[in-house]
Amino acid sequence: MSLYQYEIDFSFLSDNEKKLLINQIERISYTGLHWKNDFQSAIFFIDKDQDISFLKVPEICHLKRIFN
């Protein structure tokens, strides 16, 4: 199984938007969210074949795939 690593920033979302997006990511991620020290951003891992477009992550969250 190959995984893609993503980083996301939740700091600009309302509490309700944040909770909804966190729940969606938690359901599809391989190991859940791994919060960074600021507790506003996190990394997560998704199977490389998983389509994440249905998450509809707002652009303000700066979702980016991390290439190692």
N, C-alpha and C positions, 0 to 999 in steps of 0.2 A: 504494500500500500504506500503510495506517495502522497505527501501532504504539502499544501501550500500554507505559508505563514502570512498572516495579515496583522496590521496594526490599525487601531481605530481610536479616535478622540471623541469622547462623549461630552466634553465640557460645555459645549454650546447648545445642548439639547435641554428641553424642559424635563422635569422629573418623570412625567408620563411618557414622553418620547423615549427617554433613556431606558426606562423599565421595559417598554415594549421591545426595543431593539436588543437589549441584553437578553431577554427571554428567547427571542428568535435565534440569536447567535448561539446561546447555550444549547438549544435543541439540535443544531446541526454541526456544531464544532466537535472536533475529536476529543479534546480534553477540557473544554470550557474556556472561559476567559481567564487570562493571567494578567492581573492588574499591575500596572507600573507604580512606581513610588508616589506619583501624584494622585493616584486613585481616580483620575479623570480619563486616563487612556489605558488601553489594554492590548495584548496580543492574543491571537487565537489561531488554531490550526484547522484547516478544512481539507477533506479528501480532494485531490486534484481534479476529480471528475464531477465534483459537486458544483452546481450552478448557484451562485450567490446573488444573482440579479434580483430574485424575488424579495430579498431583504429591503430593497429600495433605501439604501443608506443615503441620508442627506449628504450633499457635497461638503457641507460645513464640518462633517466628521472626519474628513481627510483620510478616508479608508485607503490604505495602500498595501500592496503585496510586498513582502520582504523577500529579497533574493539573497540567499546565502551561498 
